[in-house]
Amino acid sequence: MNFEDTPEEAEFRAEARAFLKKHLDPAENDRDARYQPDFIERAKKWQKTKAEGGFAQITWPKQFGGRGGTPIQQVIWNQEESKFNAPTYPFAIGLGMCLPTVIAFGSDEHKKRYVPPALTGEEIWCQLFSEPAAGSDVAGLKTKAVRDGDEWVINGQKVWTTGAHISDYGIVLTRTDPDVPKHKGLTMFIIDMKDPGVEVRPIHQASGGSEFNEVYFTDVRIPDSDRLGEPGQGWKVALVTLMNERLAVGGSAGPDWREIMNYAREAGTMSDAAFRSKLADWYVAAQGYKLTKFRTQTALSKGETPGPESSIGKVITANQMQDICNSAMEMQDHYGLISDCEKAPMEAAFQEGWLWAPGMRIAGGTDEILKNIIAERVLGLPQDVRVDKDKPFSRMG
């Protein structure tokens, strides 16, 4: 395992840092404003600036507006950009999950129409997969698309759709054949979120934000030309999106062991033996995950395909963040109830992290789903029992 940049990587890192210092203020923090109108405008401006500088999507081919660079260059850019609190959130799903799917399965017309404006920040995308009865088991979805000549008519509901209320377009997974097993009767489409048959209802979250949404479809007509992949092959298309999603949400942003250690010093609780034992556990787990990421980066640096070890990221970090934030709030005693960023310690970062962590343990695959993936695909353990595997969806009750 190599912990150092190669000369070429070091040169690219220096170039990235110079570009970021020129265009961003590292002291600016948008943690509480990532869906406010002024923030959206600044995010679009930053995305355009990145595109003009060749940093928008580093690994994408130049024909799609990318840099034609390497995966390790993208990792380096992400590392450096994260130090500046850059306003990137509105484009994470579109550029990280949706547009790679469009590039992989869309027509030349799709790529020409949708990729450039997404890359330059003119259009925002969302991913419409989860439903009230189909979360981690995405293939259990009920939103249906019925063919009518050269169009498809969509009716149904999606939920927990991040950023749907600010999105221009989305990719939607639907059921087009209920008489085959659930994974075989799905089809994916590109959908215009401004269509009058699309209704978006923001969900007020426990954290106080409203970035998740319910989305209802009522007789939404989509031309067959906006289909991604063949009819009934939607699961194959969705797997491309899901693989990108799990890579994108591999880590969880929030307070870590350093921040709670610093807070404990201020609060005078570092001498508590039970806390010190917890701190040691958090440190060991964080270092283990850090080394695992280095292994992935080393593989990327060598031009190799990373192994399945990246699957463990969210399982570790989301649970650790929840535990750290809970412990910090207990240190604050009854003052831990205060979530006002102007009055609570560390601008209420622990309170916000505690409220956000359960969502991170669900988004991009629940703990249980990811542990199954690790068990079956990494450790080679026997598959879980799936009683509905070969049963037509229409007969599943």
C-alpha positions as CSV (number, residue, x, y, z in Angstrom):
1,M,0.0,0.0,0.0
2,N,1.4,3.4,-1.0
3,F,0.5,6.4,1.2
4,E,2.2,9.0,-1.0
5,D,1.2,10.7,-4.2
6,T,3.1,9.8,-7.3
7,P,4.9,12.8,-8.9
8,E,2.0,13.1,-11.4
9,E,-0.6,12.9,-8.6
10,A,1.2,15.5,-6.6
11,E,1.3,17.8,-9.6
12,F,-2.5,17.4,-10.1
13,R,-3.1,17.9,-6.4
14,A,-1.2,21.2,-6.5
15,E,-3.2,22.3,-9.6
16,A,-6.4,21.5,-7.8
17,R,-5.5,23.4,-4.7
18,A,-4.5,26.4,-6.7
19,F,-7.8,26.4,-8.5
20,L,-9.8,26.0,-5.3
21,K,-7.9,28.8,-3.5
22,K,-8.5,31.1,-6.4
23,H,-12.3,30.5,-6.5
24,L,-13.5,29.5,-3.0
25,D,-13.3,30.8,0.6
26,P,-12.5,27.8,2.9
27,A,-14.1,29.6,5.9
28,E,-17.5,29.7,4.2
29,N,-19.9,27.1,5.6
30,D,-23.2,26.2,4.0
31,R,-24.1,23.4,6.4
32,D,-27.5,24.9,7.2
33,A,-28.4,26.4,3.9
34,R,-27.9,23.9,1.2
35,Y,-31.4,24.2,-0.3
36,Q,-32.0,27.9,0.1
37,P,-32.4,29.8,-3.2
38,D,-29.2,31.9,-2.8
39,F,-27.3,28.7,-2.1
40,I,-28.7,27.0,-5.2
41,E,-27.5,30.0,-7.3
42,R,-24.0,29.9,-5.8
43,A,-23.9,26.1,-6.3
44,K,-24.8,26.5,-10.0
45,K,-22.2,29.2,-10.3
46,W,-19.5,27.0,-8.7
47,Q,-20.5,24.0,-10.9
48,K,-20.1,26.2,-14.0
49,T,-16.7,27.4,-12.8
50,K,-15.5,23.8,-12.2
51,A,-16.7,22.8,-15.7
52,E,-14.9,25.7,-17.3
53,G,-11.7,24.8,-15.4
54,G,-11.9,21.1,-16.3
55,F,-12.7,19.8,-12.8
56,A,-16.5,19.1,-13.0
57,Q,-16.3,15.4,-13.8
58,I,-12.7,14.4,-14.0
59,T,-13.1,10.8,-15.2
60,W,-15.7,11.5,-17.8
61,P,-14.5,11.4,-21.4
62,K,-13.7,14.8,-23.0
63,Q,-16.5,14.2,-25.5
64,F,-19.0,14.6,-22.6
65,G,-17.3,17.6,-21.2
66,G,-15.1,15.8,-18.7
67,R,-11.3,15.9,-18.3
68,G,-10.6,12.4,-19.5
69,G,-8.7,11.9,-16.3
70,T,-8.1,9.0,-13.9
71,P,-10.2,7.7,-10.9
72,I,-7.3,8.6,-8.5
73,Q,-7.4,12.2,-9.9
74,Q,-11.1,12.3,-9.0
75,V,-10.3,11.1,-5.5
76,I,-7.7,13.7,-5.1
77,W,-10.0,16.4,-6.3
78,N,-12.8,15.3,-3.9
79,Q,-10.3,15.4,-1.0
80,E,-9.2,18.9,-1.8
81,E,-12.6,20.3,-2.6
82,S,-14.0,18.9,0.7
83,K,-11.6,21.2,2.6
84,F,-13.4,24.3,1.2
85,N,-17.0,23.5,2.1
86,A,-17.8,23.9,-1.6
87,P,-21.5,24.2,-2.5
88,T,-21.7,20.8,-4.4
89,Y,-24.7,19.1,-2.8
90,P,-27.4,19.9,-5.4
91,F,-25.4,18.1,-8.1
92,A,-24.2,15.0,-6.2
93,I,-27.0,12.8,-7.2
94,G,-27.3,14.0,-10.8
95,L,-23.6,13.8,-11.7
96,G,-22.8,11.0,-9.3
97,M,-25.7,8.6,-10.1
98,C,-28.2,9.8,-12.8
99,L,-26.0,11.1,-15.6
100,P,-23.6,8.0,-15.5
101,T,-26.7,5.9,-16.1
102,V,-27.8,8.2,-19.0
103,I,-24.3,7.9,-20.5
104,A,-24.3,4.1,-20.1
105,F,-27.8,3.5,-21.5
106,G,-29.1,6.6,-23.2
107,S,-29.1,7.4,-26.9
108,D,-26.7,9.8,-28.6
109,E,-29.6,12.4,-28.5
110,H,-29.9,11.9,-24.7
111,K,-26.2,12.4,-24.1
112,K,-26.1,15.5,-26.3
113,R,-29.3,17.0,-24.7
114,Y,-28.8,16.2,-21.0
115,V,-25.1,15.8,-20.2
116,P,-23.7,19.3,-21.0
117,P,-26.3,21.3,-19.0
118,A,-26.0,19.0,-16.0
119,L,-22.2,19.3,-16.1
120,T,-22.3,23.1,-16.2
121,G,-24.9,23.3,-13.4
122,E,-27.8,24.6,-15.6
123,E,-30.0,21.5,-14.7
124,I,-30.4,19.5,-11.5
125,W,-31.4,15.8,-11.4
126,C,-32.9,13.4,-8.9
127,Q,-33.2,9.7,-8.5
128,L,-36.8,8.3,-8.2
129,F,-36.4,4.7,-6.8
130,S,-37.7,4.3,-3.2
131,E,-41.4,3.9,-2.5
132,P,-43.5,3.5,0.7
133,A,-43.4,-0.3,0.4
134,A,-40.1,-0.6,-1.5
135,G,-37.1,0.9,0.1
136,S,-34.1,-1.3,0.4
137,D,-36.0,-3.9,-1.7
138,V,-36.2,-1.5,-4.6
139,A,-37.4,-4.4,-6.9
140,G,-40.7,-4.5,-4.9
141,L,-41.8,-1.1,-6.3
142,K,-45.4,-0.6,-7.5
143,T,-45.2,2.6,-9.6
144,K,-46.4,1.4,-13.0
145,A,-45.8,2.4,-16.6
146,V,-48.3,1.2,-19.2
147,R,-47.5,1.5,-22.9
148,D,-49.8,3.5,-25.1
149,G,-48.5,3.6,-28.6
150,D,-45.2,5.6,-28.7
151,E,-45.7,6.7,-25.1
152,W,-45.8,5.3,-21.6
153,V,-48.3,6.4,-19.0
154,I,-46.9,6.5,-15.4
155,N,-48.9,6.4,-12.2
156,G,-47.7,5.9,-8.7
157,Q,-45.7,7.3,-5.8
158,K,-42.0,7.7,-4.8
159,V,-40.7,8.7,-1.4
160,W,-37.5,10.0,0.2
161,T,-36.4,11.5,-3.1
162,T,-33.5,13.8,-2.3
163,G,-33.7,17.2,-4.0
164,A,-36.8,16.5,-6.0
165,H,-38.2,19.9,-5.2
166,I,-35.3,21.7,-6.9
167,S,-34.8,19.2,-9.8
168,D,-35.4,19.7,-13.4
169,Y,-35.1,16.1,-14.5
170,G,-34.9,12.6,-12.9
171,I,-34.6,9.0,-13.7
172,V,-37.6,6.9,-12.6
173,L,-37.8,3.1,-12.1
174,T,-41.2,1.7,-12.9
175,R,-43.0,-1.7,-13.2
176,T,-44.0,-2.4,-16.8
177,D,-44.7,-6.2,-16.4
178,P,-46.3,-7.5,-13.2
179,D,-46.6,-11.1,-14.5
180,V,-42.9,-11.9,-14.2
181,P,-40.6,-12.1,-11.1
182,K,-40.1,-8.7,-9.5
183,H,-36.6,-8.1,-10.8
184,K,-37.6,-8.9,-14.4
185,G,-40.5,-6.6,-15.0
186,L,-38.9,-3.2,-14.5
187,T,-38.1,-0.4,-16.9
188,M,-36.4,3.0,-16.4
189,F,-37.2,6.3,-17.9
190,I,-36.0,9.9,-18.0
191,I,-38.7,12.2,-16.6
192,D,-39.3,15.9,-16.7
193,M,-39.9,17.0,-13.1
194,K,-41.8,20.1,-14.3
195,D,-44.5,17.9,-16.0
196,P,-47.9,18.9,-14.8
197,G,-48.6,15.3,-13.8
198,V,-45.7,15.3,-11.4
199,E,-46.4,16.5,-7.9
200,V,-43.6,17.1,-5.4
201,R,-44.3,17.3,-1.6
202,P,-41.3,18.2,0.6
203,I,-41.1,16.1,3.8
204,H,-40.3,18.0,7.0
205,Q,-37.5,16.1,8.8
206,A,-36.7,15.7,12.4
207,S,-33.5,17.7,11.8
208,G,-35.6,20.7,10.7
209,G,-34.6,20.3,7.0
210,S,-36.8,19.3,4.0
211,E,-34.4,17.9,1.5
212,F,-36.4,14.6,1.1
213,N,-39.7,14.5,-0.8
214,E,-42.7,12.5,-1.7
215,V,-43.3,12.5,-5.5
216,Y,-46.7,11.6,-7.1
217,F,-47.3,10.7,-10.7
218,T,-50.7,11.1,-12.2
219,D,-51.1,10.0,-15.9
220,V,-47.6,11.3,-16.7
221,R,-46.9,10.6,-20.4
222,I,-43.3,9.8,-21.3
223,P,-42.2,9.2,-24.9
224,D,-40.7,5.8,-25.5
225,S,-37.6,7.6,-26.8
226,D,-36.9,8.6,-23.2
227,R,-36.6,5.0,-22.0
228,L,-33.2,3.9,-20.7
229,G,-32.5,0.3,-21.7
230,E,-34.9,-2.3,-23.0
231,P,-38.4,-2.8,-21.5
232,G,-38.1,-5.2,-18.6
233,Q,-34.4,-4.7,-18.3
234,G,-34.7,-1.9,-15.7
235,W,-33.0,-3.8,-12.9
236,K,-29.9,-4.1,-15.0
237,V,-30.0,-0.3,-15.6
238,A,-30.7,0.3,-11.9
239,L,-27.7,-1.7,-10.8
240,V,-25.5,0.9,-12.5
241,T,-27.2,3.7,-10.6
242,L,-27.1,1.8,-7.3
243,M,-23.4,1.0,-7.6
244,N,-22.7,4.7,-8.2
245,E,-25.0,5.6,-5.3
246,R,-23.2,3.3,-2.8
247,L,-19.9,4.7,-3.8
248,A,-21.2,8.3,-3.5
249,V,-22.6,7.8,0.0
250,G,-19.7,5.5,1.2
251,G,-18.7,7.9,3.9
252,S,-20.8,10.0,6.3
253,A,-20.0,13.7,6.8
254,G,-20.4,14.7,10.5
255,P,-18.5,14.9,13.8
256,D,-15.8,12.3,14.2
257,W,-13.5,11.2,17.1
258,R,-11.3,14.3,16.8
259,E,-14.3,16.6,17.4
260,I,-15.7,14.8,20.4
261,M,-12.1,14.5,21.9
262,N,-11.6,18.2,21.6
263,Y,-15.1,18.9,23.1
264,A,-14.3,16.4,25.9
265,R,-11.2,18.3,26.7
266,E,-13.2,21.6,26.9
267,A,-15.9,19.9,29.0
268,G,-13.3,18.3,31.4
269,T,-14.5,14.7,30.8
270,M,-11.3,13.3,29.2
271,S,-10.4,11.6,32.6
272,D,-13.6,9.5,32.4
273,A,-12.4,5.9,31.9
274,A,-15.6,4.8,30.1
275,F,-15.4,7.7,27.7
276,R,-11.7,7.0,27.0
277,S,-12.5,3.4,26.2
278,K,-15.1,4.5,23.7
279,L,-12.8,7.1,22.2
280,A,-10.2,4.3,21.6
281,D,-12.8,2.2,19.8
282,W,-13.8,5.1,17.6
283,Y,-10.2,5.8,16.8
284,V,-9.4,2.2,15.9
285,A,-12.5,1.9,13.7
286,A,-11.8,5.2,11.9
287,Q,-8.2,4.2,11.3
288,G,-9.3,0.9,9.9
289,Y,-11.7,2.6,7.5
290,K,-9.0,5.1,6.6
291,L,-6.5,2.3,5.7
292,T,-9.3,0.6,3.7
293,K,-9.8,3.7,1.7
294,F,-6.0,4.0,1.1
295,R,-6.2,0.5,-0.3
296,T,-8.9,1.6,-2.7
297,Q,-6.9,4.7,-3.6
298,T,-3.8,2.6,-4.2
299,A,-5.7,0.3,-6.6
300,L,-7.1,3.3,-8.4
301,S,-3.6,4.9,-8.6
302,K,-2.4,1.7,-10.3
303,G,-5.2,1.7,-12.8
304,E,-6.9,-1.3,-11.1
305,T,-10.6,-1.7,-10.3
306,P,-11.3,-1.3,-6.6
307,G,-12.5,-4.4,-4.7
308,P,-15.7,-4.7,-2.7
309,E,-14.1,-3.2,0.4
310,S,-15.7,0.1,-0.4
311,S,-19.1,-1.4,0.6
312,I,-18.2,-1.2,4.3
313,G,-17.8,2.6,4.4
314,K,-21.3,3.6,5.2
315,V,-21.9,0.8,7.7
316,I,-19.0,2.0,9.8
317,T,-19.2,5.8,9.5
318,A,-23.0,6.3,9.9
319,N,-23.1,4.1,13.0
320,Q,-20.0,5.7,14.4
321,M,-21.4,9.2,13.8
322,Q,-24.6,8.3,15.6
323,D,-22.7,6.9,18.6
324,I,-20.3,9.9,18.8
325,C,-23.1,12.5,18.6
326,N,-25.2,10.6,21.2
327,S,-22.2,10.5,23.6
328,A,-21.5,14.2,23.1
329,M,-25.1,15.1,23.8
330,E,-25.0,13.0,27.0
331,M,-21.9,15.0,28.1
332,Q,-24.0,18.2,27.7
333,D,-26.7,16.7,30.1
334,H,-30.0,18.6,29.8
335,Y,-28.3,21.2,27.6
336,G,-27.9,18.5,25.0
337,L,-31.6,19.2,24.1
338,I,-30.6,22.6,22.7
339,S,-30.2,22.3,18.9
340,D,-30.0,26.1,18.2
341,C,-26.7,26.5,16.3
342,E,-26.1,29.9,18.0
343,K,-26.4,28.5,21.5
344,A,-25.3,24.9,21.4
345,P,-21.6,23.9,21.5
346,M,-19.9,23.5,18.1
347,E,-22.9,25.2,16.4
348,A,-25.1,22.2,17.3
349,A,-23.1,19.9,15.1
350,F,-23.6,17.0,17.5
351,Q,-27.4,17.5,17.6
352,E,-27.6,17.8,13.9
353,G,-25.4,14.8,13.3
354,W,-27.5,12.7,15.8
355,L,-30.7,13.6,13.9
356,W,-29.2,13.0,10.5
357,A,-27.4,9.7,11.3
358,P,-30.5,7.4,11.2
359,G,-31.2,8.7,7.7
360,M,-27.7,7.9,6.6
361,R,-28.1,4.3,7.9
362,I,-31.0,4.0,5.5
363,A,-30.0,6.1,2.4
364,G,-28.1,4.2,-0.2
365,G,-29.0,0.8,1.3
366,T,-29.8,0.0,4.9
367,D,-27.2,-1.4,7.3
368,E,-28.9,-4.8,6.9
369,I,-28.8,-4.8,3.1
370,L,-25.1,-3.7,3.1
371,K,-24.2,-6.4,5.6
372,N,-25.9,-8.9,3.4
373,I,-23.9,-7.7,0.4
374,I,-20.7,-7.9,2.4
375,A,-21.5,-11.4,3.7
376,E,-22.6,-12.8,0.3
377,R,-20.3,-11.0,-2.2
378,V,-17.2,-10.3,-0.1
379,L,-17.1,-13.1,2.4
380,G,-18.7,-15.7,0.1
381,L,-21.3,-16.8,2.7
382,P,-24.5,-18.6,1.6
383,Q,-27.2,-16.3,0.2
384,D,-30.1,-15.3,2.4
385,V,-33.4,-17.1,1.8
386,R,-35.5,-15.4,-0.9
387,V,-39.0,-17.0,-1.0
388,D,-40.2,-14.6,-3.8
389,K,-37.2,-15.1,-6.1
390,D,-39.1,-16.9,-8.9
391,K,-42.7,-15.8,-8.1
392,P,-44.5,-13.4,-10.5
393,F,-44.9,-10.0,-8.9
394,S,-48.7,-10.1,-9.4
395,R,-48.9,-13.2,-7.2
396,M,-47.0,-11.8,-4.3
397,G,-50.0,-10.5,-2.5
